[in-house]
Amino acid sequence: MTVVEYLENLIRIPSVSSVSNRPIVEYAVPVLQGAHWGTRLMTHVDASGLEKVNLVAAAHGQTSKILKLIWPSVSTAA
């Protein structure tokens, strides 16, 4: 799949705030992981009861550094 095809597929996924963004995240995660990026998902339910998913992705070897910047209180020790 080319980058253009990937992006065309991505923008076809509904992304209005009145629906969960999980389908977009689920589309992106395998591509990132296939490129050896680390991924973390953080989910929450918004005020209207919809699940929302935050995707944090970092290049190989950078995951713990990124997580420390975003969530300083999170331990990344294995």
Secondary structure as GFF3:
##gff-version 3
##sequence-region A 1 78
A	DSSP	alpha_helix	3	12	.	.	.	ID=ss1
A	DSSP	alpha_helix	22	34	.	.	.	ID=ss2
A	DSSP	beta_strand	38	45	.	.	.	ID=ss3
A	DSSP	beta_strand	51	58	.	.	.	ID=ss4
A	DSSP	alpha_helix	63	70	.	.	.	ID=ss5
###
